[in-house]
């Protein structure tokens, strides 16, 4: 751990524990509320799970088996620079809130040939199974039984192998990320950590490469390379110093939108869904799951 990391750890250790709820007033959480929100996230989004981590590094204010949340092998198909260029060309302006759905997958079916059971390319003119051929015979109903003789088994297996290899070659290989969420005792909010892997060999990405998946305004500013409190290796991490203020603003706007409905605001169990929606504006091309439809308005 670096000197700065040691100082931060000491600061967190010495800082008093929050014991009273201030979710609606300040956008922060107690450790108990963090666990409650994490349980709800794991329940609604099974791709997320709790981890206990290294017992030597555990935080005493959290349960031994619920030290942090993690979701693994999250795809990131597009670099942020490509998304920003596309948005600039389209004149898309979402203010302070960027919607990651601006990236849409393009259809790829036309780029690959369709292979039949014999390993041959199917042309558009080729009759489909069950259709009547030009000579009036229904080839599907009265198949030649010679096609099923034992002599053809080796050939069939070879064709299957060829087809499987072709299918594997046509798979799109993309970067993946392991994302984790810890509780920051000093700032009293969740903190997101990211470890990226290359598409071809699943080797860890460098810090510079991970910044390619962060909105330019935040890269190397709000998002920096830090050491994870539980997992070895440098991670990209979103600094939590403004999380409380942002969450307070989002919650306030959610309450405003329901004025007159007798709604006192969102439950603390929904905190991480709202939080992850906010985080998606910083790393919009990393497609992790937060399922619930949350409108996170950050306007003042």
VOSEMI-404334 format. One line per 3 residues: their letters; for each residue x, y, z of C-alpha. Coordinates in nm, 4 decimals. Each point is the difference from the previous one (the first is absolute). Layout:
<nodes>
a) X,Y,Z; ...
</nodes>
This chain:
<nodes>
xxx) 0.0000,0.0000,0.0000; 0.1258,0.3494,-0.0868; 0.0620,0.2714,0.2609
xxx) -0.3182,0.1785,-0.1105; -0.1902,-0.3263,0.0298; 0.1311,-0.0516,0.3529
xxx) -0.1038,0.3518,0.0973; -0.3483,-0.0540,-0.1392; -0.0321,-0.3304,0.1857
xxx) 0.1052,0.1700,0.3243; -0.2472,0.2828,-0.0587; -0.2824,-0.2453,-0.0592
xxx) 0.0966,-0.2005,0.3088; -0.0018,0.3082,0.2242; -0.3195,0.1520,-0.1405
xxx) -0.3090,-0.0576,0.2178; -0.2601,-0.2487,-0.1215; -0.3328,0.1333,-0.1244
xxx) -0.2770,-0.1640,0.1978; -0.3058,0.2076,-0.0978; -0.1659,0.0012,-0.3398
xxx) 0.0532,0.3062,-0.2213; -0.0850,-0.1534,-0.3378; -0.2724,0.2502,-0.0919
xxx) 0.1650,0.3034,0.1583; 0.3650,-0.0474,-0.1037; 0.0099,-0.2894,-0.2472
xxx) 0.2233,-0.2092,0.2278; -0.0328,-0.3436,0.1619; 0.0771,-0.1741,0.3241
xxx) 0.1813,-0.3356,-0.0337; -0.3269,-0.1768,0.0868; -0.1803,0.1887,-0.2783
xxx) 0.2791,-0.0894,-0.2442; -0.0523,-0.3687,0.0813; -0.3777,0.0360,-0.0353
xxx) 0.0381,0.1702,-0.3403; 0.2527,-0.2637,-0.1047; -0.2362,-0.2822,0.0944
xxx) -0.2690,0.1569,-0.2179; 0.2402,0.0356,-0.2935; 0.1085,-0.3656,0.0280
xxx) -0.3639,-0.1098,0.0247; -0.1200,0.2001,-0.3011; 0.3184,-0.0388,-0.2105
xxx) 0.1569,-0.3461,0.0480; 0.3058,0.1012,-0.2043; 0.1076,0.1853,0.3142
xxx) 0.1152,-0.1898,0.3074; 0.1525,0.0617,0.3398; 0.3640,-0.0869,0.0690
xxx) 0.1823,-0.0425,0.3297; 0.3455,0.0750,-0.1358; 0.3218,-0.0544,0.1890
xxx) -0.0785,-0.0490,0.3726; 0.3125,0.2012,0.0835; -0.1445,0.3019,-0.1805
xxx) -0.3569,-0.0202,0.1222; -0.1790,0.3049,0.1369; -0.1418,-0.0616,0.3452
xxx) -0.3042,0.2202,-0.0669; -0.1216,-0.2368,-0.2766; -0.0998,-0.3693,0.0197
xxx) 0.2866,-0.2399,-0.0718; -0.1739,-0.1392,-0.3105; -0.1219,0.3388,-0.1274
xxx) 0.3124,0.2117,-0.0291; -0.0642,0.1103,-0.3582; -0.2192,-0.0641,-0.3050
xxx) 0.1306,-0.1274,-0.3314; -0.1196,-0.0770,-0.3512; 0.2386,-0.1697,-0.2432
xxx) 0.0559,-0.0260,-0.3754; -0.2021,0.3114,-0.0802; 0.0296,0.0766,-0.3742
xxx) 0.1259,0.3283,-0.1399; -0.0348,-0.0155,-0.3766; 0.0587,0.3664,-0.0894
xxx) 0.2602,0.2541,0.1079; -0.1272,0.3243,0.1500; 0.1849,0.2082,-0.2607
xxx) -0.2123,-0.1594,-0.2735; -0.3176,0.0726,0.1955; 0.1003,0.3611,0.0644
xxx) 0.0806,0.0506,-0.3682; -0.3363,-0.1442,-0.1031; -0.1874,0.2187,0.2485
xxx) 0.1861,0.3091,-0.1223; -0.0833,-0.0813,-0.3625; -0.3675,-0.0508,0.0856
xxx) -0.0120,0.3146,0.2119; -0.1278,-0.2024,0.2947; 0.0000,0.2025,0.3216
xxx) -0.1269,-0.1612,0.3189; 0.1438,0.2642,0.2339; 0.1495,-0.1545,0.3119
xxx) -0.1650,-0.3375,-0.0595; 0.1406,-0.2333,-0.2644; -0.2063,-0.3012,-0.0991
xxx) 0.2084,-0.3037,-0.0827; -0.2681,-0.1374,-0.2313; 0.1239,0.2419,-0.2660
xxx) 0.2298,-0.2854,-0.0994; -0.1959,-0.2463,-0.2035; 0.1275,-0.3314,-0.1306
xxx) 0.0044,-0.0230,-0.3766; -0.1485,-0.3033,-0.1720; 0.2726,-0.2458,-0.0948
xxx) -0.1968,-0.2782,-0.1645; 0.0793,0.1219,-0.3514; 0.3755,-0.0127,0.0634
xxx) 0.0152,-0.3780,0.0350; -0.0931,-0.2919,-0.2196; -0.2609,-0.2510,0.1145
xxx) 0.1343,-0.3569,-0.0002; -0.2166,-0.3071,-0.0620; 0.0452,-0.3461,0.1545
xxx) 0.2478,-0.0948,-0.2727; 0.2233,0.2985,0.0715; -0.1131,0.1700,-0.3219
xxx) -0.0985,0.3652,-0.0289; -0.3748,0.0409,-0.0406; -0.0844,0.2371,-0.2831
xxx) -0.3156,0.2094,-0.0076; -0.1314,-0.2038,-0.2921; 0.0354,-0.3327,0.1808
xxx) -0.3325,-0.1614,0.0898; -0.0880,0.0107,0.3676; -0.0767,-0.3202,0.1898
xxx) -0.3563,-0.1168,-0.0623; -0.0394,0.1998,-0.3249; -0.0973,-0.1696,-0.3237
xxx) 0.2773,-0.0084,-0.2603; -0.0434,0.0927,-0.3652; -0.0584,-0.3616,-0.1036
xxx) -0.3008,-0.0158,0.2336; 0.1528,-0.2372,0.2586; -0.0110,0.0736,0.3694
xxx) 0.3634,-0.0747,0.0867; -0.0577,0.0389,0.3708; -0.2873,-0.2496,0.0215
xxx) 0.1656,-0.2708,-0.2139; 0.3651,0.0274,0.0951; 0.2486,-0.2422,-0.1518
xxx) 0.0708,-0.2558,0.2744; 0.3527,-0.0420,-0.1368; 0.0777,0.3310,0.1716
xxx) -0.0295,-0.1809,0.3320; 0.2357,-0.2875,-0.0715; 0.2801,-0.0643,0.2494
xxx) 0.2644,0.0884,-0.2587; -0.1020,0.3642,0.0244; 0.0483,0.0337,0.3761
xxx) 0.3663,0.1033,-0.0287; -0.0854,0.2533,-0.2674; -0.2834,0.1401,0.2119
xxx) 0.2276,0.0387,0.3008; 0.2576,0.1779,-0.2144; -0.2699,0.2365,-0.1248
xxx) -0.1127,0.0730,0.3572; 0.3596,0.0756,0.1027; 0.0407,0.2346,-0.2966
xxx) -0.3269,0.1764,0.0795; 0.0913,0.0405,0.3675; 0.3409,0.1427,-0.0904
xxx) -0.1610,0.2461,-0.2411; -0.2483,0.1072,0.2678; 0.2820,0.0561,0.2491
xxx) 0.1915,0.2102,-0.2532; -0.3078,0.2211,-0.0462; -0.0463,0.0747,0.3697
xxx) 0.0642,0.3613,0.0919; 0.2676,0.0189,0.2679; -0.0250,0.3084,0.2213
xxx) 0.1665,0.1469,0.3047; -0.1445,-0.1079,0.3319; 0.0047,0.1519,0.3462
xxx) -0.0321,-0.1162,0.3567; -0.1845,0.2719,0.1923; -0.0137,0.0148,0.3769
xxx) -0.1625,0.2293,0.2561; 0.1480,0.0662,0.3439; -0.1211,0.2183,0.2842
xxx) 0.2083,0.3105,0.0671; -0.0225,0.0740,0.3719; 0.1481,0.3502,-0.0313
xxx) -0.2403,0.1220,-0.2716; -0.2799,-0.2332,0.1196; -0.0901,-0.1064,-0.3544
xxx) 0.0641,-0.2916,-0.2373; 0.3127,0.0059,-0.2139; 0.0344,-0.1679,-0.3407
xxx) 0.3132,-0.1864,-0.1133; 0.0748,-0.1346,-0.3493; 0.2487,-0.2528,-0.1321
xxx) -0.0011,-0.0438,-0.3777; 0.1199,-0.2887,-0.2167; 0.1023,-0.0236,-0.3648
xxx) -0.2341,-0.1584,-0.2520; 0.2362,-0.2599,-0.1447; 0.2099,-0.1268,0.2908
xxx) -0.1882,0.1234,0.3092; 0.3105,0.1755,0.1264; -0.0442,0.2986,0.2359
xxx) -0.0330,0.3345,-0.1744; 0.2454,0.2764,0.0795; -0.1179,0.3131,0.1789
xxx) 0.0147,0.1915,-0.3269; -0.2130,-0.2619,-0.1759; -0.2629,0.0032,0.2746
xxx) -0.0270,0.3773,-0.0312; -0.1148,-0.0567,-0.3606; -0.3275,-0.1224,0.1521
xxx) -0.0540,0.3094,0.2157; -0.1658,0.3239,-0.1128; 0.2833,0.2403,-0.0896
xxx) -0.1010,0.2655,0.2536; 0.0397,-0.2533,0.2823; 0.3038,-0.2015,-0.1128
xxx) 0.3041,0.0536,0.2257; -0.2018,0.2519,0.2012; -0.3038,-0.1552,0.1655
xxx) 0.1138,-0.3433,-0.1147; 0.3557,-0.0924,0.0966; 0.2119,-0.3120,0.0389
xxx) -0.0023,-0.1218,0.3605; 0.0630,-0.3171,0.1980; -0.3125,-0.1939,0.0963
xxx) -0.0433,-0.0579,0.3758; -0.0681,-0.3717,-0.0538; 0.1131,-0.1043,-0.3509
xxx) 0.3613,0.0058,-0.1166; 0.1101,0.2088,-0.2947; -0.0656,0.3612,-0.1024
xxx) -0.3625,0.0873,-0.0778; -0.1721,0.2964,-0.1585; -0.2127,0.1561,0.2721
xxx) -0.2597,0.2762,0.0078; 0.0946,0.2322,0.2857; -0.2903,0.0220,0.2472
xxx) 0.0466,0.3586,0.1210; -0.3054,0.1290,-0.1944; -0.2188,-0.3106,0.0181
xxx) -0.1996,0.1241,0.2991; -0.0808,0.3353,-0.1613; -0.0987,-0.1599,-0.3299
xxx) -0.2201,-0.2607,0.1696; -0.1639,0.2711,0.2114; -0.0864,0.1938,-0.3171
xxx) -0.1363,-0.3078,-0.1771; -0.2119,-0.1020,0.2999; -0.1321,0.3556,0.0381
xxx) -0.1083,0.0029,-0.3651; -0.1626,-0.3416,0.0376; -0.1991,0.1324,0.2943
xxx) -0.1013,0.3106,-0.1997; -0.1239,-0.2170,-0.2854; -0.2383,-0.1806,0.2380
xxx) -0.1348,0.3055,0.1864; -0.3645,-0.0446,0.0836; 0.0153,-0.3778,-0.0217
xxx) 0.0627,-0.0498,0.3696; 0.3464,-0.1389,-0.0772; 0.2674,0.0947,0.2524
xxx) 0.2832,-0.0940,-0.2342; 0.1777,-0.3154,-0.1140; 0.0828,-0.2742,0.2454
xxx) 0.3629,-0.0360,0.1064; -0.0114,-0.3521,-0.1456; -0.0093,0.1631,-0.3454
xxx) 0.3136,0.2052,0.0630; 0.2371,-0.2128,-0.2096; -0.2371,-0.0091,-0.2984
xxx) -0.0073,0.3799,-0.0019; 0.3735,0.0143,0.0669; 0.0860,-0.2373,-0.2869
xxx) -0.2196,0.2025,-0.2341; 0.2079,0.3050,0.0915; 0.3252,-0.1947,-0.0471
xxx) -0.1113,-0.1031,-0.3500; 0.0373,0.3654,-0.1050; 0.3723,-0.0274,0.0779
xxx) 0.0646,-0.3436,-0.1545; -0.2864,-0.0251,-0.2543; 0.1515,-0.2754,-0.2165
xxx) 0.0472,-0.2526,0.2837; -0.3315,-0.1825,-0.0092; -0.0550,-0.1223,0.3554
xxx) -0.3402,-0.0935,0.1357; -0.2101,0.2281,0.2170; -0.3337,-0.1138,-0.1499
xxx) -0.2478,0.2347,0.1649; -0.1239,0.2992,-0.1995; 0.1352,0.2975,0.1915
xxx) -0.0227,0.3621,-0.1131; 0.3020,0.1699,0.1488; -0.0314,0.3752,-0.0524
xxx) 0.3124,0.1868,0.1161; -0.1213,0.3512,-0.0859; 0.0256,0.2488,0.2866
</nodes>
